[in-house]
């Protein structure tokens, strides 16, 4: 089995665990919330990377 096959065979929960540690902040809805609103400039990230990674995986693809 190669890496592609392993990832392709993962459940959503397994993918979240696998990818959450390396999840890029600029893909995260929390990053968007903090960077797009001047009223949140002193707020900090909620550090719920796995939750936000799952949301990103469930989003439709932007083409």
PyMOL Python script that loads the backbone (N, CA, C, O; Angstrom):
from pymol import cmd

cmd.read_pdbstr("""\
ATOM      1  N   UNK A   1       0.857  -1.176   0.000  1.00  0.00           N
ATOM      2  CA  UNK A   1       0.000   0.000   0.000  1.00  0.00           C
ATOM      3  C   UNK A   1       0.902   1.239   0.000  1.00  0.00           C
ATOM      4  O   UNK A   1       1.882   1.304   0.743  1.00  0.00           O
ATOM      5  N   UNK A   2       0.562   2.215  -0.837  1.00  0.00           N
ATOM      6  CA  UNK A   2       1.325   3.459  -0.830  1.00  0.00           C
ATOM      7  C   UNK A   2       0.593   4.522   0.007  1.00  0.00           C
ATOM      8  O   UNK A   2      -0.529   4.299   0.461  1.00  0.00           O
ATOM      9  N   UNK A   3       1.234   5.664   0.201  1.00  0.00           N
ATOM     10  CA  UNK A   3       0.650   6.723   1.035  1.00  0.00           C
ATOM     11  C   UNK A   3      -0.685   7.221   0.499  1.00  0.00           C
ATOM     12  O   UNK A   3      -1.612   7.478   1.267  1.00  0.00           O
ATOM     13  N   UNK A   4      -0.781   7.355  -0.815  1.00  0.00           N
ATOM     14  CA  UNK A   4      -2.040   7.807  -1.421  1.00  0.00           C
ATOM     15  C   UNK A   4      -3.176   6.852  -1.077  1.00  0.00           C
ATOM     16  O   UNK A   4      -4.259   7.288  -0.687  1.00  0.00           O
ATOM     17  N   UNK A   5      -2.932   5.561  -1.218  1.00  0.00           N
ATOM     18  CA  UNK A   5      -3.959   4.568  -0.914  1.00  0.00           C
ATOM     19  C   UNK A   5      -4.334   4.594   0.560  1.00  0.00           C
ATOM     20  O   UNK A   5      -5.502   4.442   0.918  1.00  0.00           O
ATOM     21  N   UNK A   6      -3.346   4.785   1.398  1.00  0.00           N
ATOM     22  CA  UNK A   6      -3.615   4.858   2.844  1.00  0.00           C
ATOM     23  C   UNK A   6      -4.513   6.036   3.178  1.00  0.00           C
ATOM     24  O   UNK A   6      -5.488   5.892   3.914  1.00  0.00           O
ATOM     25  N   UNK A   7      -4.183   7.210   2.632  1.00  0.00           N
ATOM     26  CA  UNK A   7      -4.981   8.414   2.896  1.00  0.00           C
ATOM     27  C   UNK A   7      -6.369   8.277   2.291  1.00  0.00           C
ATOM     28  O   UNK A   7      -7.360   8.638   2.926  1.00  0.00           O
ATOM     29  N   UNK A   8      -6.450   7.763   1.079  1.00  0.00           N
ATOM     30  CA  UNK A   8      -7.732   7.601   0.397  1.00  0.00           C
ATOM     31  C   UNK A   8      -8.668   6.670   1.170  1.00  0.00           C
ATOM     32  O   UNK A   8      -9.887   6.836   1.116  1.00  0.00           O
ATOM     33  N   UNK A   9      -8.113   5.702   1.881  1.00  0.00           N
ATOM     34  CA  UNK A   9      -8.914   4.759   2.646  1.00  0.00           C
ATOM     35  C   UNK A   9      -9.295   5.217   4.042  1.00  0.00           C
ATOM     36  O   UNK A   9      -9.995   4.500   4.757  1.00  0.00           O
ATOM     37  N   UNK A  10      -8.849   6.394   4.439  1.00  0.00           N
ATOM     38  CA  UNK A  10      -9.133   6.887   5.794  1.00  0.00           C
ATOM     39  C   UNK A  10     -10.568   7.387   5.929  1.00  0.00           C
ATOM     40  O   UNK A  10     -11.161   7.886   4.972  1.00  0.00           O
ATOM     41  N   UNK A  11     -11.107   7.244   7.124  1.00  0.00           N
ATOM     42  CA  UNK A  11     -12.388   7.874   7.449  1.00  0.00           C
ATOM     43  C   UNK A  11     -12.130   9.359   7.701  1.00  0.00           C
ATOM     44  O   UNK A  11     -10.979   9.780   7.818  1.00  0.00           O
ATOM     45  N   UNK A  12     -13.181  10.139   7.783  1.00  0.00           N
ATOM     46  CA  UNK A  12     -13.050  11.566   8.060  1.00  0.00           C
ATOM     47  C   UNK A  12     -12.324  11.794   9.387  1.00  0.00           C
ATOM     48  O   UNK A  12     -11.448  12.653   9.475  1.00  0.00           O
ATOM     49  N   UNK A  13     -12.683  11.034  10.407  1.00  0.00           N
ATOM     50  CA  UNK A  13     -12.059  11.194  11.723  1.00  0.00           C
ATOM     51  C   UNK A  13     -10.566  10.852  11.674  1.00  0.00           C
ATOM     52  O   UNK A  13      -9.753  11.521  12.311  1.00  0.00           O
ATOM     53  N   UNK A  14     -10.211   9.816  10.921  1.00  0.00           N
ATOM     54  CA  UNK A  14      -8.799   9.459  10.782  1.00  0.00           C
ATOM     55  C   UNK A  14      -8.028  10.558  10.047  1.00  0.00           C
ATOM     56  O   UNK A  14      -6.888  10.863  10.398  1.00  0.00           O
ATOM     57  N   UNK A  15      -8.651  11.147   9.031  1.00  0.00           N
ATOM     58  CA  UNK A  15      -8.001  12.243   8.302  1.00  0.00           C
ATOM     59  C   UNK A  15      -7.783  13.450   9.200  1.00  0.00           C
ATOM     60  O   UNK A  15      -6.734  14.091   9.137  1.00  0.00           O
ATOM     61  N   UNK A  16      -8.759  13.761  10.027  1.00  0.00           N
ATOM     62  CA  UNK A  16      -8.633  14.892  10.952  1.00  0.00           C
ATOM     63  C   UNK A  16      -7.435  14.678  11.859  1.00  0.00           C
ATOM     64  O   UNK A  16      -6.616  15.580  12.031  1.00  0.00           O
ATOM     65  N   UNK A  17      -7.327  13.508  12.432  1.00  0.00           N
ATOM     66  CA  UNK A  17      -6.201  13.199  13.323  1.00  0.00           C
ATOM     67  C   UNK A  17      -4.884  13.288  12.557  1.00  0.00           C
ATOM     68  O   UNK A  17      -3.907  13.843  13.060  1.00  0.00           O
ATOM     69  N   UNK A  18      -4.857  12.747  11.354  1.00  0.00           N
ATOM     70  CA  UNK A  18      -3.641  12.713  10.546  1.00  0.00           C
ATOM     71  C   UNK A  18      -3.190  14.108  10.129  1.00  0.00           C
ATOM     72  O   UNK A  18      -1.999  14.416  10.174  1.00  0.00           O
ATOM     73  N   UNK A  19      -4.144  14.958   9.719  1.00  0.00           N
ATOM     74  CA  UNK A  19      -3.801  16.265   9.166  1.00  0.00           C
ATOM     75  C   UNK A  19      -3.807  17.414  10.172  1.00  0.00           C
ATOM     76  O   UNK A  19      -3.178  18.438   9.906  1.00  0.00           O
ATOM     77  N   UNK A  20      -4.476  17.297  11.294  1.00  0.00           N
ATOM     78  CA  UNK A  20      -4.664  18.439  12.203  1.00  0.00           C
ATOM     79  C   UNK A  20      -3.354  19.008  12.721  1.00  0.00           C
ATOM     80  O   UNK A  20      -3.248  20.221  12.902  1.00  0.00           O
ATOM     81  N   UNK A  21      -2.363  18.178  12.962  1.00  0.00           N
ATOM     82  CA  UNK A  21      -1.093  18.685  13.479  1.00  0.00           C
ATOM     83  C   UNK A  21      -0.393  19.605  12.493  1.00  0.00           C
ATOM     84  O   UNK A  21       0.320  20.523  12.898  1.00  0.00           O
ATOM     85  N   UNK A  22      -0.592  19.367  11.207  1.00  0.00           N
ATOM     86  CA  UNK A  22       0.061  20.182  10.177  1.00  0.00           C
ATOM     87  C   UNK A  22      -0.921  21.086   9.452  1.00  0.00           C
ATOM     88  O   UNK A  22      -0.598  21.637   8.399  1.00  0.00           O
ATOM     89  N   UNK A  23      -2.118  21.243  10.006  1.00  0.00           N
ATOM     90  CA  UNK A  23      -3.140  22.060   9.359  1.00  0.00           C
ATOM     91  C   UNK A  23      -2.649  23.498   9.248  1.00  0.00           C
ATOM     92  O   UNK A  23      -2.208  24.082  10.238  1.00  0.00           O
ATOM     93  N   UNK A  24      -2.721  24.060   8.073  1.00  0.00           N
ATOM     94  CA  UNK A  24      -2.224  25.417   7.820  1.00  0.00           C
ATOM     95  C   UNK A  24      -3.236  26.452   8.292  1.00  0.00           C
ATOM     96  O   UNK A  24      -4.413  26.391   7.938  1.00  0.00           O
ATOM     97  N   UNK A  25      -2.773  27.386   9.080  1.00  0.00           N
ATOM     98  CA  UNK A  25      -3.659  28.396   9.654  1.00  0.00           C
ATOM     99  C   UNK A  25      -4.425  29.185   8.593  1.00  0.00           C
ATOM    100  O   UNK A  25      -5.579  29.552   8.814  1.00  0.00           O
ATOM    101  N   UNK A  26      -3.804  29.448   7.457  1.00  0.00           N
ATOM    102  CA  UNK A  26      -4.498  30.255   6.453  1.00  0.00           C
ATOM    103  C   UNK A  26      -5.684  29.524   5.821  1.00  0.00           C
ATOM    104  O   UNK A  26      -6.466  30.152   5.108  1.00  0.00           O
ATOM    105  N   UNK A  27      -5.844  28.221   6.058  1.00  0.00           N
ATOM    106  CA  UNK A  27      -7.002  27.466   5.583  1.00  0.00           C
ATOM    107  C   UNK A  27      -8.116  27.434   6.623  1.00  0.00           C
ATOM    108  O   UNK A  27      -9.216  26.956   6.344  1.00  0.00           O
ATOM    109  N   UNK A  28      -7.839  27.927   7.785  1.00  0.00           N
ATOM    110  CA  UNK A  28      -8.717  27.781   8.941  1.00  0.00           C
ATOM    111  C   UNK A  28      -9.755  28.906   9.026  1.00  0.00           C
ATOM    112  O   UNK A  28      -9.441  30.071   8.784  1.00  0.00           O
ATOM    113  N   UNK A  29     -10.991  28.542   9.372  1.00  0.00           N
ATOM    114  CA  UNK A  29     -12.040  29.551   9.542  1.00  0.00           C
ATOM    115  C   UNK A  29     -11.733  30.479  10.714  1.00  0.00           C
ATOM    116  O   UNK A  29     -12.135  31.643  10.702  1.00  0.00           O
ATOM    117  N   UNK A  30     -11.038  29.988  11.704  1.00  0.00           N
ATOM    118  CA  UNK A  30     -10.651  30.828  12.850  1.00  0.00           C
ATOM    119  C   UNK A  30      -9.670  31.908  12.406  1.00  0.00           C
ATOM    120  O   UNK A  30      -9.756  33.048  12.862  1.00  0.00           O
ATOM    121  N   UNK A  31      -8.753  31.565  11.534  1.00  0.00           N
ATOM    122  CA  UNK A  31      -7.811  32.537  10.969  1.00  0.00           C
ATOM    123  C   UNK A  31      -8.575  33.628  10.211  1.00  0.00           C
ATOM    124  O   UNK A  31      -8.292  34.816  10.363  1.00  0.00           O
ATOM    125  N   UNK A  32      -9.539  33.212   9.400  1.00  0.00           N
ATOM    126  CA  UNK A  32     -10.352  34.177   8.658  1.00  0.00           C
ATOM    127  C   UNK A  32     -11.113  35.087   9.607  1.00  0.00           C
ATOM    128  O   UNK A  32     -11.179  36.298   9.398  1.00  0.00           O
ATOM    129  N   UNK A  33     -11.688  34.499  10.652  1.00  0.00           N
ATOM    130  CA  UNK A  33     -12.460  35.295  11.620  1.00  0.00           C
ATOM    131  C   UNK A  33     -11.581  36.361  12.259  1.00  0.00           C
ATOM    132  O   UNK A  33     -12.008  37.503  12.427  1.00  0.00           O
ATOM    133  N   UNK A  34     -10.361  35.992  12.612  1.00  0.00           N
ATOM    134  CA  UNK A  34      -9.473  36.924  13.289  1.00  0.00           C
ATOM    135  C   UNK A  34      -8.867  37.960  12.349  1.00  0.00           C
ATOM    136  O   UNK A  34      -8.670  39.109  12.745  1.00  0.00           O
ATOM    137  N   UNK A  35      -8.573  37.577  11.130  1.00  0.00           N
ATOM    138  CA  UNK A  35      -7.856  38.490  10.233  1.00  0.00           C
ATOM    139  C   UNK A  35      -8.783  39.415   9.448  1.00  0.00           C
ATOM    140  O   UNK A  35      -8.336  40.455   8.963  1.00  0.00           O
ATOM    141  N   UNK A  36     -10.056  39.065   9.311  1.00  0.00           N
ATOM    142  CA  UNK A  36     -10.973  39.872   8.501  1.00  0.00           C
ATOM    143  C   UNK A  36     -11.753  40.903   9.300  1.00  0.00           C
ATOM    144  O   UNK A  36     -12.534  41.661   8.725  1.00  0.00           O
ATOM    145  N   UNK A  37     -11.561  40.948  10.594  1.00  0.00           N
ATOM    146  CA  UNK A  37     -12.375  41.823  11.419  1.00  0.00           C
ATOM    147  C   UNK A  37     -11.479  42.655  12.340  1.00  0.00           C
ATOM    148  O   UNK A  37     -10.801  42.104  13.207  1.00  0.00           O
ATOM    149  N   UNK A  38     -11.474  43.961  12.157  1.00  0.00           N
ATOM    150  CA  UNK A  38     -10.628  44.802  13.016  1.00  0.00           C
ATOM    151  C   UNK A  38     -11.015  44.738  14.497  1.00  0.00           C
ATOM    152  O   UNK A  38     -10.198  45.051  15.363  1.00  0.00           O
ATOM    153  N   UNK A  39     -12.247  44.338  14.789  1.00  0.00           N
ATOM    154  CA  UNK A  39     -12.679  44.241  16.188  1.00  0.00           C
ATOM    155  C   UNK A  39     -12.080  43.030  16.899  1.00  0.00           C
ATOM    156  O   UNK A  39     -12.126  42.943  18.126  1.00  0.00           O
ATOM    157  N   UNK A  40     -11.519  42.095  16.132  1.00  0.00           N
ATOM    158  CA  UNK A  40     -10.942  40.893  16.742  1.00  0.00           C
ATOM    159  C   UNK A  40      -9.417  40.908  16.719  1.00  0.00           C
ATOM    160  O   UNK A  40      -8.790  39.879  16.972  1.00  0.00           O
ATOM    161  N   UNK A  41      -8.814  42.049  16.421  1.00  0.00           N
ATOM    162  CA  UNK A  41      -7.360  42.086  16.274  1.00  0.00           C
ATOM    163  C   UNK A  41      -6.605  41.683  17.540  1.00  0.00           C
ATOM    164  O   UNK A  41      -5.450  41.266  17.450  1.00  0.00           O
ATOM    165  N   UNK A  42      -7.223  41.796  18.713  1.00  0.00           N
ATOM    166  CA  UNK A  42      -6.545  41.413  19.951  1.00  0.00           C
ATOM    167  C   UNK A  42      -7.009  40.047  20.459  1.00  0.00           C
ATOM    168  O   UNK A  42      -6.541  39.578  21.496  1.00  0.00           O
ATOM    169  N   UNK A  43      -7.919  39.413  19.736  1.00  0.00           N
ATOM    170  CA  UNK A  43      -8.335  38.052  20.091  1.00  0.00           C
ATOM    171  C   UNK A  43      -7.235  37.072  19.691  1.00  0.00           C
ATOM    172  O   UNK A  43      -6.386  37.383  18.856  1.00  0.00           O
ATOM    173  N   UNK A  44      -7.262  35.906  20.286  1.00  0.00           N
ATOM    174  CA  UNK A  44      -6.288  34.886  19.901  1.00  0.00           C
ATOM    175  C   UNK A  44      -7.029  33.675  19.341  1.00  0.00           C
ATOM    176  O   UNK A  44      -8.233  33.513  19.538  1.00  0.00           O
ATOM    177  N   UNK A  45      -6.298  32.855  18.659  1.00  0.00           N
ATOM    178  CA  UNK A  45      -6.837  31.633  18.069  1.00  0.00           C
ATOM    179  C   UNK A  45      -7.421  30.747  19.165  1.00  0.00           C
ATOM    180  O   UNK A  45      -6.895  30.693  20.277  1.00  0.00           O
ATOM    181  N   UNK A  46      -8.498  30.064  18.847  1.00  0.00           N
ATOM    182  CA  UNK A  46      -9.110  29.190  19.850  1.00  0.00           C
ATOM    183  C   UNK A  46      -8.395  27.843  19.979  1.00  0.00           C
ATOM    184  O   UNK A  46      -8.760  27.031  20.830  1.00  0.00           O
ATOM    185  N   UNK A  47      -7.384  27.599  19.146  1.00  0.00           N
ATOM    186  CA  UNK A  47      -6.548  26.390  19.200  1.00  0.00           C
ATOM    187  C   UNK A  47      -7.342  25.093  19.073  1.00  0.00           C
ATOM    188  O   UNK A  47      -6.947  24.066  19.624  1.00  0.00           O
ATOM    189  N   UNK A  48      -8.437  25.138  18.363  1.00  0.00           N
ATOM    190  CA  UNK A  48      -9.224  23.936  18.103  1.00  0.00           C
ATOM    191  C   UNK A  48      -8.948  23.469  16.673  1.00  0.00           C
ATOM    192  O   UNK A  48      -9.848  23.389  15.837  1.00  0.00           O
ATOM    193  N   UNK A  49      -7.678  23.165  16.421  1.00  0.00           N
ATOM    194  CA  UNK A  49      -7.219  22.836  15.070  1.00  0.00           C
ATOM    195  C   UNK A  49      -7.959  21.640  14.479  1.00  0.00           C
ATOM    196  O   UNK A  49      -8.326  21.668  13.304  1.00  0.00           O
ATOM    197  N   UNK A  50      -8.184  20.601  15.262  1.00  0.00           N
ATOM    198  CA  UNK A  50      -8.865  19.414  14.745  1.00  0.00           C
ATOM    199  C   UNK A  50     -10.286  19.764  14.299  1.00  0.00           C
ATOM    200  O   UNK A  50     -10.734  19.315  13.244  1.00  0.00           O
ATOM    201  N   UNK A  51     -10.980  20.549  15.084  1.00  0.00           N
ATOM    202  CA  UNK A  51     -12.346  20.959  14.739  1.00  0.00           C
ATOM    203  C   UNK A  51     -12.350  21.744  13.431  1.00  0.00           C
ATOM    204  O   UNK A  51     -13.177  21.492  12.554  1.00  0.00           O
ATOM    205  N   UNK A  52     -11.434  22.687  13.302  1.00  0.00           N
ATOM    206  CA  UNK A  52     -11.387  23.517  12.101  1.00  0.00           C
ATOM    207  C   UNK A  52     -10.874  22.731  10.887  1.00  0.00           C
ATOM    208  O   UNK A  52     -11.293  22.990   9.759  1.00  0.00           O
ATOM    209  N   UNK A  53      -9.985  21.790  11.115  1.00  0.00           N
ATOM    210  CA  UNK A  53      -9.514  20.925  10.036  1.00  0.00           C
ATOM    211  C   UNK A  53     -10.683  20.095   9.503  1.00  0.00           C
ATOM    212  O   UNK A  53     -10.832  19.942   8.291  1.00  0.00           O
ATOM    213  N   UNK A  54     -11.502  19.565  10.390  1.00  0.00           N
ATOM    214  CA  UNK A  54     -12.669  18.783   9.980  1.00  0.00           C
ATOM    215  C   UNK A  54     -13.629  19.652   9.176  1.00  0.00           C
ATOM    216  O   UNK A  54     -14.146  19.212   8.150  1.00  0.00           O
ATOM    217  N   UNK A  55     -13.873  20.877   9.628  1.00  0.00           N
ATOM    218  CA  UNK A  55     -14.743  21.793   8.887  1.00  0.00           C
ATOM    219  C   UNK A  55     -14.189  22.022   7.485  1.00  0.00           C
ATOM    220  O   UNK A  55     -14.940  22.026   6.509  1.00  0.00           O
ATOM    221  N   UNK A  56     -12.868  22.214   7.385  1.00  0.00           N
ATOM    222  CA  UNK A  56     -12.248  22.447   6.082  1.00  0.00           C
ATOM    223  C   UNK A  56     -12.402  21.229   5.180  1.00  0.00           C
ATOM    224  O   UNK A  56     -12.712  21.370   3.997  1.00  0.00           O
ATOM    225  N   UNK A  57     -12.189  20.037   5.727  1.00  0.00           N
ATOM    226  CA  UNK A  57     -12.344  18.809   4.942  1.00  0.00           C
ATOM    227  C   UNK A  57     -13.772  18.640   4.436  1.00  0.00           C
ATOM    228  O   UNK A  57     -13.985  18.076   3.363  1.00  0.00           O
ATOM    229  N   UNK A  58     -14.737  19.114   5.186  1.00  0.00           N
ATOM    230  CA  UNK A  58     -16.146  18.972   4.819  1.00  0.00           C
ATOM    231  C   UNK A  58     -16.625  20.062   3.850  1.00  0.00           C
ATOM    232  O   UNK A  58     -17.703  19.932   3.270  1.00  0.00           O
ATOM    233  N   UNK A  59     -15.847  21.124   3.667  1.00  0.00           N
ATOM    234  CA  UNK A  59     -16.235  22.216   2.759  1.00  0.00           C
ATOM    235  C   UNK A  59     -16.176  21.774   1.312  1.00  0.00           C
ATOM    236  O   UNK A  59     -15.423  20.871   0.947  1.00  0.00           O
ATOM    237  N   UNK A  60     -16.986  22.430   0.497  1.00  0.00           N
ATOM    238  CA  UNK A  60     -16.926  22.229  -0.952  1.00  0.00           C
ATOM    239  C   UNK A  60     -15.616  22.795  -1.478  1.00  0.00           C
ATOM    240  O   UNK A  60     -15.055  23.724  -0.897  1.00  0.00           O
ATOM    241  N   UNK A  61     -15.139  22.241  -2.563  1.00  0.00           N
ATOM    242  CA  UNK A  61     -13.877  22.674  -3.184  1.00  0.00           C
ATOM    243  C   UNK A  61     -14.090  23.990  -3.917  1.00  0.00           C
ATOM    244  O   UNK A  61     -15.067  24.153  -4.647  1.00  0.00           O
ATOM    245  N   UNK A  62     -13.159  24.935  -3.716  1.00  0.00           N
ATOM    246  CA  UNK A  62     -13.153  26.186  -4.491  1.00  0.00           C
ATOM    247  C   UNK A  62     -12.343  25.936  -5.754  1.00  0.00           C
ATOM    248  O   UNK A  62     -11.172  25.561  -5.689  1.00  0.00           O
ATOM    249  N   UNK A  63     -12.968  26.145  -6.891  1.00  0.00           N
ATOM    250  CA  UNK A  63     -12.235  25.924  -8.148  1.00  0.00           C
ATOM    251  C   UNK A  63     -12.051  27.206  -8.899  1.00  0.00           C
ATOM    252  O   UNK A  63     -11.457  27.210  -9.978  1.00  0.00           O
TER     253      UNK A  63
END
""", "prot")
cmd.dss("prot")
cmd.show_as("cartoon", "prot")
cmd.util.cbc("prot")
cmd.orient("prot")
